[in-house]
Amino acid sequence: TLDDAAGEAFDKVAKLLGFGYPGGPEIEMRAQKGDAKKFDLPRSMLNSGDLNFSFSGLKTAVRYLLPKVVIPNEVEGSRAESFKVTYRDPSTDTGDDMLADLCASFQQAVIDVLREKSLRALQQTKSRRLTLSGGVSCNRALRENLRAACQKNGIDFPVADSWLCTDNAAMIAFAAMLRLENGIVSSLAEEIDPNLALA
């Protein structure tokens, strides 16, 4: 990713909507009742030809869309970062409908990009297997969408149960535990490398 990772985008948009952390599960739950075509949100870099992701533009699009469909929330005299869940469409939608539609539209935009870039990566590498990890891999709609795309293209799609796909911090801690159990330790004087590979 060139900026926000997919899971990070879910959490940041959830914060904009006033949801708690982690916000991905709340977006997913509300999206199940929404119309993913209600809001035309960008699929950044979808046709860039490379394998890069960028979700900050999608997050920004949601931020700019919010004032059109929500009432800003003032908290203790200052502008809050989140909004009241007061979504009103002058036609027939209720507030809950609009919120579900916004969540579904956002979620589908992320899924579309992840699916297409993953299929492109498989094509370029001639790989016949795709897997999914990290907190965002718990998203059922993402799993189902990727599973269907893989099945259609004859790609193996092994993916761990959701309870094993929690936030990457837990996975990093587990990798560190395995290293420690095998006697692999680092001195406190060692320089920190934020790009260090775990495998």
Backbone as a chain_set.jsonl record, in Angstrom:
{"seq": "TLDDAAGEAFDKVAKLLGFGYPGGPEIEMRAQKGDAKKFDLPRSMLNSGDLNFSFSGLKTAVRYLLPKVVIPNEVEGSRAESFKVTYRDPSTDTGDDMLADLCASFQQAVIDVLREKSLRALQQTKSRRLTLSGGVSCNRALRENLRAACQKNGIDFPVADSWLCTDNAAMIAFAAMLRLENGIVSSLAEEIDPNLALA", "coords": {"N": [[0.838, -1.185, 0.0], [0.437, 2.26, -0.67], [-0.274, 4.114, 1.149], [-2.742, 4.207, 3.402], [-3.5, 1.042, 4.779], [-5.826, -1.625, 4.007], [-7.314, -2.533, 6.294], [-6.723, -0.46, 8.015], [-7.981, 1.638, 6.705], [-10.655, 0.85, 7.03], [-10.843, 1.149, 9.833], [-10.34, 3.909, 10.133], [-12.411, 5.108, 8.674], [-14.52, 4.126, 10.137], [-14.088, 5.531, 12.49], [-14.648, 8.114, 11.597], [-17.369, 7.801, 11.292], [-18.171, 7.623, 13.834], [-17.952, 5.224, 15.2], [-16.653, 2.73, 17.471], [-13.331, 1.413, 18.267], [-11.93, -1.705, 17.334], [-13.146, -0.626, 14.163], [-13.891, -1.996, 11.884], [-15.499, -4.437, 12.137], [-17.975, -3.302, 12.882], [-18.639, -1.716, 10.664], [-18.87, -3.768, 8.772], [-21.052, -5.237, 9.82], [-23.18, -3.374, 9.641], [-23.125, -2.929, 6.912], [-24.21, -5.213, 5.818], [-26.914, -4.806, 5.662], [-27.166, -2.857, 3.83], [-27.175, -0.967, 0.691], [-24.839, -1.401, -1.62], [-24.471, 0.041, -3.891], [-25.419, 2.53, -3.552], [-23.861, 4.814, -2.957], [-21.424, 6.288, -4.963], [-18.35, 5.533, -4.699], [-14.771, 6.074, -4.892], [-12.491, 3.8, -6.527], [-9.529, 3.626, -5.955], [-6.574, 3.585, -7.877], [-7.283, 1.288, -9.211], [-7.097, 0.643, -11.916], [-4.412, 1.002, -12.436], [-2.441, -0.658, -13.362], [-0.338, -1.638, -11.921], [0.598, -3.283, -8.811], [0.031, -1.838, -6.595], [-1.666, -0.442, -3.753], [-4.008, 2.018, -2.634], [-5.723, 3.588, -0.214], [-6.304, 5.963, 0.99], [-7.545, 7.971, -0.479], [-10.131, 6.997, -0.791], [-11.006, 7.045, 1.844], [-10.921, 9.82, 2.216], [-12.878, 10.575, 0.377], [-15.161, 9.569, 1.626], [-15.113, 11.194, 3.874], [-15.645, 13.72, 2.708], [-18.167, 13.238, 1.735], [-19.741, 12.884, 3.982], [-20.766, 15.398, 5.231], [-22.905, 15.897, 3.537], [-24.779, 14.034, 4.107], [-25.073, 13.77, 6.828], [-25.553, 15.173, 10.142], [-23.431, 17.453, 11.63], [-21.675, 16.877, 14.697], [-21.433, 18.651, 17.613], [-19.183, 18.842, 20.229], [-18.678, 19.733, 23.471], [-18.287, 22.421, 22.742], [-16.43, 22.341, 20.664], [-15.484, 21.28, 17.388], [-16.302, 18.008, 16.656], [-14.563, 14.984, 15.78], [-16.048, 12.961, 14.878], [-19.384, 12.161, 13.717], [-22.829, 12.74, 14.483], [-25.076, 10.028, 14.311], [-27.135, 10.789, 12.367], [-28.632, 10.457, 9.786], [-30.188, 11.538, 6.959], [-32.255, 11.218, 4.247], [-33.986, 13.091, 1.959], [-35.924, 11.714, 0.559], [-37.078, 8.593, 0.881], [-35.472, 7.145, 2.578], [-34.455, 6.051, 5.795], [-32.527, 7.117, 8.653], [-30.974, 4.915, 9.523], [-30.983, 3.356, 7.209], [-29.477, 4.926, 5.427], [-26.987, 4.973, 6.711], [-26.311, 2.261, 6.668], [-26.175, 1.935, 3.891], [-24.014, 3.622, 3.277], [-21.94, 2.339, 4.659], [-21.965, -0.133, 3.304], [-21.34, 0.683, 0.691], [-18.767, 1.76, 1.027], [-17.391, -0.523, 2.012], [-17.634, -2.254, -0.217], [-16.151, -0.89, -2.131], [-13.545, -1.141, -1.125], [-13.293, -3.943, -1.203], [-13.543, -4.438, -3.98], [-11.159, -3.331, -4.999], [-9.177, -4.826, -3.616], [-9.788, -7.408, -4.562], [-9.418, -7.203, -7.403], [-6.711, -6.378, -7.615], [-5.482, -8.525, -6.362], [-6.132, -10.644, -8.093], [-4.757, -9.739, -10.327], [-2.124, -9.898, -9.375], [-1.891, -12.664, -9.059], [-2.077, -13.432, -11.72], [0.21, -12.217, -12.83], [2.267, -13.503, -11.449], [1.826, -16.102, -11.965], [0.832, -17.749, -10.056], [-1.13, -20.198, -8.339], [-2.498, -20.032, -6.047], [-4.085, -18.257, -3.445], [-4.121, -16.484, -0.421], [-5.338, -15.083, 2.666], [-4.822, -12.673, 5.181], [-4.433, -11.017, 8.4], [-6.272, -8.493, 10.249], [-8.382, -7.501, 8.642], [-9.047, -9.671, 7.159], [-10.985, -11.03, 8.461], [-13.37, -10.127, 7.592], [-16.375, -11.094, 6.328], [-17.67, -10.605, 3.875], [-15.542, -9.859, 2.23], [-14.035, -12.248, 2.263], [-15.9, -14.029, 1.044], [-16.195, -12.823, -1.461], [-13.568, -12.934, -2.521], [-13.22, -15.704, -2.446], [-15.153, -16.555, -4.306], [-14.152, -15.322, -6.636], [-11.694, -16.628, -6.861], [-12.525, -19.283, -7.157], [-13.86, -19.105, -9.597], [-11.694, -18.646, -11.249], [-10.127, -20.887, -10.988], [-8.374, -20.984, -8.798], [-6.676, -21.888, -5.852], [-7.848, -21.313, -2.575], [-6.94, -21.148, 0.354], [-7.805, -20.305, 3.612], [-7.495, -19.167, 6.912], [-9.528, -19.862, 9.827], [-11.725, -17.321, 11.051], [-11.257, -16.582, 13.749], [-8.59, -16.924, 14.022], [-7.524, -14.905, 12.61], [-6.959, -12.335, 13.639], [-6.034, -8.966, 14.511], [-2.967, -7.772, 13.021], [-1.014, -7.207, 14.93], [-1.22, -9.151, 16.902], [-0.382, -11.34, 15.435], [2.258, -10.645, 14.884], [3.292, -10.58, 17.466], [3.008, -13.292, 18.071], [4.793, -14.412, 16.222], [7.151, -13.364, 17.271], [7.163, -14.695, 19.718], [7.567, -17.35, 18.888], [10.137, -17.108, 17.836], [11.557, -16.473, 20.173], [11.117, -18.797, 21.702], [12.68, -20.52, 20.24], [15.173, -19.732, 20.817], [16.094, -17.474, 19.523], [17.146, -14.377, 19.857], [17.369, -10.817, 20.298], [19.716, -8.234, 20.919], [19.436, -5.419, 23.139], [20.765, -3.339, 22.078], [20.582, -3.456, 19.397], [19.857, -2.051, 16.221], [16.754, -0.584, 15.234], [14.643, -1.749, 12.708], [12.132, -0.798, 10.788], [11.183, -2.056, 8.528], [11.742, -4.703, 8.668], [11.646, -8.087, 7.783], [9.421, -10.68, 8.782], [9.57, -13.31, 8.156]], "CA": [[0.0, 0.0, 0.0], [1.174, 3.519, -0.714], [-0.692, 4.931, 2.295], [-3.512, 3.423, 4.365], [-3.816, -0.349, 4.483], [-7.275, -1.841, 3.96], [-7.85, -2.548, 7.652], [-6.578, 0.898, 8.549], [-9.049, 2.435, 6.089], [-11.889, 0.489, 7.74], [-10.837, 1.755, 11.171], [-10.419, 5.368, 10.037], [-13.775, 5.459, 8.259], [-15.362, 3.847, 11.305], [-13.923, 6.661, 13.411], [-15.425, 9.219, 11.02], [-18.784, 7.505, 11.496], [-18.443, 7.621, 15.262], [-17.899, 3.874, 15.749], [-15.497, 2.457, 18.314], [-12.199, 0.704, 17.668], [-11.77, -1.589, 15.885], [-14.406, -0.28, 13.525], [-14.204, -2.871, 10.761], [-16.667, -5.296, 12.368], [-19.202, -2.488, 12.907], [-18.944, -1.391, 9.265], [-19.328, -5.001, 8.128], [-22.387, -5.57, 10.317], [-24.151, -2.439, 9.067], [-23.1, -3.083, 5.455], [-25.052, -6.353, 5.444], [-28.283, -4.33, 5.422], [-27.111, -1.696, 2.956], [-27.076, -1.029, -0.765], [-23.46, -1.041, -1.952], [-24.462, 0.905, -5.074], [-26.058, 3.799, -3.193], [-22.874, 5.89, -3.073], [-20.379, 5.982, -5.937], [-17.069, 5.857, -4.077], [-13.65, 5.751, -5.785], [-11.663, 2.597, -6.428], [-8.233, 4.225, -6.282], [-5.515, 2.801, -8.51], [-7.819, 0.019, -9.688], [-6.609, 0.389, -13.274], [-3.061, 1.562, -12.556], [-1.563, -1.613, -14.018], [0.628, -2.191, -10.965], [-0.018, -4.002, -7.699], [-0.049, -0.931, -5.451], [-2.962, -0.071, -3.198], [-4.108, 3.324, -1.994], [-7.068, 3.73, 0.333], [-6.516, 7.268, 1.626], [-8.51, 8.712, -1.291], [-11.456, 6.478, -0.458], [-11.318, 7.61, 3.166], [-11.191, 11.243, 2.002], [-14.178, 10.667, -0.302], [-16.185, 9.383, 2.661], [-15.086, 12.405, 4.706], [-16.333, 14.795, 1.99], [-19.565, 12.851, 1.56], [-20.454, 12.945, 5.263], [-21.596, 16.589, 5.48], [-24.091, 15.882, 2.69], [-25.763, 13.057, 4.588], [-25.132, 13.721, 8.29], [-25.545, 16.424, 10.894], [-22.214, 17.486, 12.442], [-21.856, 16.773, 16.147], [-20.593, 19.563, 18.396], [-18.904, 18.285, 21.546], [-18.042, 20.676, 24.384], [-17.939, 23.654, 22.058], [-15.468, 22.193, 19.573], [-15.893, 20.374, 16.323], [-15.907, 16.623, 16.918], [-14.054, 14.274, 14.613], [-17.094, 12.062, 14.408], [-20.671, 12.773, 13.428], [-24.01, 12.065, 15.005], [-25.669, 9.139, 13.326], [-28.396, 11.403, 11.981], [-28.585, 10.416, 8.335], [-31.528, 11.732, 6.435], [-32.443, 11.407, 2.82], [-35.315, 13.693, 1.855], [-36.914, 10.835, -0.075], [-37.707, 7.588, 1.74], [-34.522, 6.459, 3.447], [-34.324, 6.433, 7.198], [-31.134, 7.29, 9.035], [-30.303, 3.622, 9.539], [-30.791, 2.937, 5.824], [-28.369, 5.69, 4.852], [-25.757, 4.519, 7.339], [-26.038, 0.934, 6.109], [-25.765, 2.138, 2.499], [-22.669, 4.196, 3.273], [-21.023, 1.264, 5.061], [-21.912, -1.116, 2.22], [-20.637, 1.29, -0.445], [-17.352, 1.817, 1.394], [-16.862, -1.888, 2.066], [-17.535, -2.807, -1.567], [-15.036, -0.223, -2.812], [-12.314, -1.797, -0.657], [-13.292, -5.313, -1.721], [-13.287, -4.41, -5.424], [-9.733, -3.083, -5.226], [-8.416, -5.986, -3.138], [-10.025, -8.533, -5.467], [-8.796, -7.006, -8.712], [-5.247, -6.367, -7.47], [-5.073, -9.898, -6.04], [-6.2, -11.416, -9.336], [-3.652, -9.277, -11.172], [-0.892, -10.47, -8.808], [-1.892, -14.085, -9.41], [-1.808, -13.533, -13.153], [1.602, -11.841, -13.088], [3.195, -14.461, -10.833], [1.39, -17.44, -12.378], [0.508, -18.51, -8.852], [-2.447, -20.831, -8.348], [-2.987, -20.023, -4.665], [-4.22, -16.955, -2.793], [-4.608, -16.568, 0.949], [-5.762, -13.816, 3.241], [-4.431, -12.594, 6.588], [-4.619, -9.716, 9.029], [-7.588, -8.244, 10.817], [-9.412, -7.297, 7.615], [-9.42, -10.972, 6.596], [-12.171, -11.519, 9.182], [-14.549, -9.6, 6.914], [-17.014, -12.185, 5.588], [-17.943, -10.203, 2.491], [-14.258, -9.949, 1.526], [-13.737, -13.677, 2.097], [-16.81, -14.617, 0.059], [-15.896, -12.232, -2.76], [-12.311, -13.517, -2.998], [-13.436, -17.136, -2.67], [-15.877, -16.689, -5.575], [-13.235, -14.957, -7.722], [-10.706, -17.704, -6.983], [-13.21, -20.452, -7.698], [-14.117, -18.82, -11.013], [-10.426, -18.669, -11.979], [-9.387, -22.107, -10.69], [-7.317, -20.651, -7.838], [-6.85, -22.42, -4.502], [-8.033, -20.206, -1.63], [-6.94, -21.569, 1.759], [-7.841, -19.171, 4.534], [-7.7, -19.606, 8.292], [-10.768, -19.453, 10.488], [-11.701, -15.907, 11.451], [-10.707, -16.367, 15.088], [-7.131, -16.926, 13.893], [-7.146, -13.783, 11.748], [-7.146, -11.068, 14.329], [-5.13, -7.891, 14.118], [-1.588, -8.166, 12.754], [-0.184, -7.084, 16.127], [-1.219, -10.462, 17.548], [0.444, -12.224, 14.614], [3.646, -10.244, 15.088], [3.653, -11.054, 18.804], [3.149, -14.743, 17.989], [6.06, -14.675, 15.533], [8.212, -13.07, 18.238], [7.162, -15.775, 20.699], [8.207, -18.504, 18.259], [11.579, -16.827, 17.78], [12.076, -16.565, 21.537], [11.11, -20.213, 22.073], [13.761, -21.177, 19.502], [16.447, -19.152, 21.233], [16.49, -16.356, 18.662], [16.922, -13.141, 20.603], [18.087, -9.633, 19.828], [20.194, -7.402, 22.024], [18.766, -4.127, 23.219], [21.565, -2.37, 21.33], [20.341, -3.64, 17.969], [19.097, -0.963, 15.597], [15.384, -0.925, 14.852], [14.375, -1.7, 11.274], [10.678, -0.922, 10.64], [10.864, -2.857, 7.35], [12.272, -6.038, 8.895], [10.741, -9.178, 7.423], [9.186, -11.637, 9.858], [9.803, -14.68, 7.686]], "C": [[0.878, 1.242, 0.0], [0.815, 4.408, 0.465], [-1.435, 4.054, 3.299], [-3.696, 1.988, 3.88], [-5.334, -0.513, 4.531], [-7.898, -1.81, 5.355], [-7.8, -1.187, 8.305], [-7.671, 1.809, 7.988], [-10.391, 2.132, 6.756], [-11.947, 1.197, 9.086], [-10.977, 3.268, 11.117], [-11.807, 5.826, 9.601], [-14.742, 5.196, 9.412], [-15.274, 4.987, 12.311], [-14.704, 7.873, 12.907], [-16.919, 9.043, 11.297], [-19.16, 7.441, 12.971], [-18.468, 6.247, 15.891], [-16.66, 3.739, 16.626], [-14.4, 1.739, 17.545], [-12.198, -0.73, 18.167], [-13.128, -1.41, 15.204], [-14.822, -1.182, 12.386], [-15.413, -3.758, 10.987], [-17.993, -4.529, 12.382], [-19.614, -2.098, 11.488], [-19.503, -2.618, 8.565], [-20.759, -5.349, 8.538], [-23.448, -4.67, 9.679], [-24.245, -2.598, 7.547], [-24.003, -4.214, 4.983], [-26.474, -5.926, 5.1], [-28.328, -3.193, 4.404], [-27.039, -2.011, 1.48], [-25.698, -0.513, -1.157], [-23.366, -0.135, -3.176], [-25.035, 2.289, -4.789], [-25.111, 4.982, -3.386], [-21.753, 5.441, -4.0], [-19.032, 6.434, -5.373], [-15.918, 5.39, -4.968], [-12.999, 4.409, -5.48], [-10.263, 3.016, -6.863], [-7.251, 3.195, -6.822], [-5.995, 1.463, -9.064], [-7.256, -0.345, -11.057], [-5.202, 0.921, -13.502], [-2.089, 0.618, -13.258], [-0.522, -2.216, -13.092], [-0.13, -2.893, -9.837], [-0.141, -3.149, -6.448], [-1.497, -0.676, -5.05], [-2.882, 1.345, -2.669], [-5.546, 3.498, -1.524], [-7.31, 5.083, 0.983], [-7.523, 8.11, 0.839], [-9.943, 8.276, -1.023], [-11.912, 7.04, 0.884], [-11.681, 9.089, 3.029], [-12.542, 11.441, 1.321], [-15.321, 10.494, 0.696], [-16.265, 10.631, 3.532], [-15.843, 13.55, 4.019], [-17.817, 14.495, 1.786], [-20.374, 13.059, 2.841], [-21.293, 14.198, 5.472], [-22.873, 16.639, 4.636], [-25.179, 14.966, 3.238], [-25.869, 12.977, 6.103], [-25.197, 15.116, 8.88], [-24.289, 16.428, 11.747], [-22.544, 17.482, 13.926], [-20.898, 17.724, 16.843], [-20.417, 18.973, 19.787], [-18.122, 19.303, 22.354], [-17.494, 21.897, 23.644], [-16.944, 23.532, 20.927], [-15.974, 21.165, 18.575], [-15.406, 18.956, 16.625], [-15.379, 15.994, 15.639], [-15.109, 13.335, 14.051], [-18.392, 12.843, 14.21], [-21.766, 12.027, 14.173], [-24.516, 11.128, 13.92], [-27.075, 9.65, 13.044], [-28.364, 11.548, 10.466], [-30.004, 10.567, 7.824], [-31.479, 11.979, 4.938], [-33.844, 11.99, 2.686], [-36.356, 12.78, 1.219], [-37.471, 9.85, 0.949], [-36.755, 6.94, 2.731], [-34.588, 6.963, 4.877], [-32.845, 6.603, 7.496], [-30.368, 5.984, 9.01], [-30.043, 3.109, 8.131], [-29.573, 3.629, 5.218], [-27.034, 5.233, 5.423], [-25.359, 3.153, 6.797], [-25.557, 1.052, 4.669], [-24.344, 2.679, 2.408], [-21.636, 3.139, 3.646], [-20.864, 0.237, 3.939], [-21.137, -0.581, 1.024], [-19.139, 1.362, -0.183], [-16.732, 0.42, 1.359], [-16.669, -2.464, 0.67], [-16.399, -2.169, -2.35], [-13.707, -0.858, -2.411], [-12.206, -3.196, -1.25], [-12.959, -5.337, -3.204], [-11.8, -4.241, -5.717], [-8.905, -4.289, -4.793], [-8.572, -7.181, -4.075], [-9.263, -8.361, -6.778], [-7.272, -7.009, -8.638], [-4.729, -7.767, -7.151], [-5.088, -10.767, -7.286], [-5.079, -11.025, -10.288], [-2.322, -9.865, -10.683], [-0.784, -11.954, -9.148], [-1.535, -14.285, -10.875], [-0.34, -13.25, -13.449], [2.594, -12.869, -12.561], [2.917, -15.895, -11.256], [1.093, -18.347, -11.177], [-0.906, -19.062, -8.959], [-3.043, -20.874, -6.941], [-2.998, -18.596, -4.136], [-4.702, -17.2, -1.375], [-4.824, -15.165, 1.485], [-5.343, -13.805, 4.699], [-4.64, -11.181, 7.108], [-6.048, -9.544, 9.501], [-8.688, -8.123, 9.781], [-9.862, -8.625, 7.009], [-10.586, -11.615, 7.343], [-13.462, -11.085, 8.492], [-15.155, -10.679, 6.015], [-17.265, -11.838, 4.127], [-16.666, -10.274, 1.657], [-13.908, -11.405, 1.26], [-14.6, -14.298, 0.993], [-16.504, -14.115, -1.342], [-14.62, -12.832, -3.344], [-12.464, -15.008, -3.28], [-14.131, -17.359, -4.012], [-14.966, -16.376, -6.758], [-12.2, -16.053, -7.946], [-11.329, -18.947, -7.6], [-13.449, -20.289, -9.199], [-12.853, -18.956, -11.854], [-9.565, -19.894, -11.671], [-8.219, -21.899, -9.735], [-7.666, -21.264, -6.483], [-6.921, -21.248, -3.526], [-8.095, -20.725, -0.193], [-6.918, -20.345, 2.66], [-8.185, -19.697, 5.924], [-9.065, -19.168, 8.807], [-10.619, -18.026, 11.001], [-11.055, -15.681, 12.812], [-9.182, -16.396, 15.088], [-6.623, -15.718, 13.11], [-7.406, -12.449, 12.423], [-6.1, -10.076, 13.855], [-3.697, -8.377, 13.951], [-0.691, -8.073, 13.978], [-0.109, -8.423, 16.856], [-0.345, -11.434, 16.766], [1.927, -11.911, 14.787], [4.126, -10.727, 16.458], [3.851, -12.567, 18.803], [4.46, -15.118, 17.3], [7.236, -14.419, 16.471], [8.305, -14.176, 19.285], [7.849, -17.018, 20.136], [9.716, -18.313, 18.169], [12.21, -17.001, 19.156], [12.156, -18.019, 21.996], [12.23, -20.988, 21.393], [15.119, -20.547, 19.782], [16.938, -18.013, 20.366], [16.131, -15.069, 19.39], [17.749, -12.018, 20.001], [18.555, -8.849, 21.044], [19.448, -6.072, 22.0], [19.51, -3.058, 22.428], [21.311, -2.45, 19.826], [19.5, -2.497, 17.414], [17.723, -1.462, 15.162], [15.223, -0.745, 13.35], [12.872, -1.88, 11.071], [10.26, -1.759, 9.439], [11.365, -4.286, 7.47], [11.228, -7.091, 8.553], [10.612, -10.144, 8.587], [9.473, -13.062, 9.431], [11.069, -14.747, 6.863]], "O": [[1.946, 1.255, 0.612], [1.533, 5.366, 0.752], [-0.813, 3.239, 3.98], [-4.01, 1.753, 2.713], [-6.041, 0.358, 5.037], [-8.902, -1.131, 5.57], [-8.702, -0.8, 9.048], [-8.22, 2.646, 8.704], [-11.175, 3.043, 7.019], [-12.972, 1.777, 9.445], [-11.657, 3.856, 11.959], [-12.319, 6.825, 10.108], [-15.678, 5.966, 9.629], [-16.279, 5.363, 12.915], [-15.345, 8.574, 13.69], [-17.639, 10.018, 11.508], [-20.323, 7.231, 13.315], [-18.956, 6.099, 17.012], [-15.732, 4.541, 16.53], [-14.514, 1.491, 16.344], [-12.45, -0.948, 19.352], [-14.13, -1.983, 15.632], [-15.976, -1.15, 11.959], [-16.282, -3.835, 10.118], [-19.016, -5.052, 11.942], [-20.797, -2.142, 11.148], [-20.497, -2.525, 7.844], [-21.579, -5.713, 7.695], [-24.489, -5.15, 9.232], [-25.316, -2.423, 6.966], [-24.507, -4.175, 3.861], [-27.162, -6.604, 4.336], [-29.39, -2.63, 4.141], [-26.867, -3.16, 1.074], [-25.423, 0.681, -1.038], [-22.296, 0.399, -3.469], [-25.124, 3.124, -5.689], [-25.505, 6.023, -3.912], [-21.202, 4.352, -3.843], [-18.629, 7.583, -5.553], [-16.066, 4.422, -5.714], [-12.963, 3.954, -4.337], [-9.863, 2.785, -8.004], [-7.122, 2.09, -6.295], [-5.176, 0.592, -9.356], [-6.97, -1.512, -11.323], [-4.837, 1.254, -14.63], [-1.025, 1.048, -13.702], [0.114, -3.209, -13.445], [-1.346, -3.07, -9.907], [-0.387, -3.67, -5.36], [-2.411, -0.69, -5.874], [-1.808, 1.816, -2.298], [-6.472, 3.549, -2.334], [-8.408, 5.336, 1.48], [-8.275, 8.883, 1.433], [-10.86, 9.097, -1.03], [-13.06, 7.458, 1.037], [-12.634, 9.558, 3.652], [-13.272, 12.375, 1.654], [-16.331, 11.193, 0.617], [-17.357, 11.075, 3.887], [-16.597, 14.27, 4.672], [-18.628, 15.415, 1.677], [-21.563, 13.374, 2.782], [-22.454, 14.076, 5.863], [-23.817, 17.347, 4.984], [-26.351, 15.098, 2.884], [-26.67, 12.198, 6.62], [-24.931, 16.109, 8.203], [-24.084, 15.495, 12.524], [-23.566, 18.02, 14.351], [-19.683, 17.614, 16.68], [-21.4, 18.641, 20.45], [-17.022, 19.695, 21.965], [-16.375, 22.342, 23.899], [-16.636, 24.532, 20.279], [-16.788, 20.3, 18.899], [-14.21, 18.744, 16.827], [-15.718, 16.432, 14.539], [-15.06, 12.963, 12.878], [-18.469, 14.036, 14.504], [-21.643, 10.836, 14.458], [-24.388, 11.425, 12.732], [-28.069, 9.032, 13.428], [-28.103, 12.628, 9.936], [-30.903, 9.819, 8.207], [-30.75, 12.842, 4.45], [-34.795, 11.441, 3.242], [-37.553, 13.045, 1.328], [-38.264, 10.243, 1.805], [-37.204, 6.245, 3.643], [-34.755, 8.157, 5.125], [-32.001, 6.262, 6.666], [-29.234, 5.939, 8.532], [-29.006, 2.497, 7.874], [-28.742, 2.989, 4.573], [-26.053, 5.118, 4.688], [-24.187, 2.921, 6.5], [-24.632, 0.347, 4.266], [-23.562, 2.245, 1.562], [-20.579, 3.052, 3.021], [-19.752, -0.21, 3.658], [-20.361, -1.313, 0.409], [-18.335, 1.06, -1.064], [-15.681, 0.211, 0.753], [-15.649, -3.097, 0.399], [-15.749, -2.84, -3.151], [-12.844, -1.088, -3.258], [-11.148, -3.587, -1.742], [-12.169, -6.173, -3.643], [-11.249, -4.926, -6.579], [-8.021, -4.726, -5.529], [-7.601, -7.886, -4.351], [-8.548, -9.265, -7.21], [-6.613, -7.581, -9.506], [-3.656, -8.153, -7.616], [-4.16, -11.544, -7.514], [-4.516, -11.877, -10.975], [-1.493, -10.282, -11.492], [0.295, -12.439, -9.487], [-0.784, -15.195, -11.225], [0.284, -13.965, -14.232], [3.646, -13.083, -13.162], [3.688, -16.801, -10.939], [1.107, -19.572, -11.296], [-1.771, -18.461, -9.595], [-3.966, -21.641, -6.668], [-2.058, -17.83, -4.344], [-5.586, -18.025, -1.148], [-4.52, -14.18, 0.813], [-5.488, -14.813, 5.39], [-4.979, -10.268, 6.354], [-6.923, -10.351, 9.187], [-9.806, -8.587, 10.005], [-10.936, -8.701, 6.411], [-11.117, -12.634, 6.902], [-14.531, -11.623, 8.781], [-14.523, -11.123, 5.057], [-17.094, -12.68, 3.246], [-16.702, -10.703, 0.504], [-13.525, -11.756, 0.144], [-14.094, -15.003, 0.12], [-16.546, -14.882, -2.304], [-14.584, -13.198, -4.519], [-11.9, -15.518, -4.248], [-13.745, -18.247, -4.771], [-14.999, -17.077, -7.77], [-11.865, -16.37, -9.087], [-10.73, -19.587, -8.465], [-13.26, -21.229, -9.972], [-12.916, -19.333, -13.024], [-8.396, -19.936, -12.053], [-7.19, -22.565, -9.852], [-8.804, -21.17, -6.023], [-6.145, -20.299, -3.635], [-9.165, -20.745, 0.415], [-6.093, -19.449, 2.477], [-9.051, -20.557, 6.084], [-9.673, -18.231, 8.29], [-9.521, -17.585, 11.34], [-10.37, -14.677, 13.004], [-8.551, -15.944, 16.043], [-5.414, -15.537, 12.966], [-8.004, -11.547, 11.836], [-5.37, -10.337, 12.899], [-3.261, -9.288, 14.655], [0.303, -8.794, 14.06], [0.947, -8.79, 17.371], [0.353, -12.258, 17.357], [2.755, -12.821, 14.83], [5.245, -11.226, 16.585], [4.762, -13.072, 19.46], [5.156, -16.034, 17.739], [8.209, -15.172, 16.466], [9.403, -14.553, 19.694], [8.627, -17.667, 20.836], [10.481, -19.25, 18.399], [13.274, -17.607, 19.285], [13.144, -18.427, 22.607], [12.682, -22.007, 21.915], [16.091, -20.8, 19.071], [18.101, -17.623, 20.469], [14.957, -14.721, 19.519], [18.716, -12.261, 19.279], [17.875, -8.807, 22.069], [18.905, -5.662, 20.974], [18.957, -1.997, 22.139], [21.779, -1.599, 19.071], [18.554, -2.036, 18.053], [17.562, -2.619, 14.773], [15.615, 0.278, 12.789], [12.376, -3.002, 11.171], [9.094, -2.138, 9.336], [11.411, -5.009, 6.474], [10.075, -7.003, 8.976], [11.583, -10.398, 9.3], [9.606, -13.94, 10.282], [11.435, -15.818, 6.379]]}, "num_chains": 1, "name": "protein.A"}
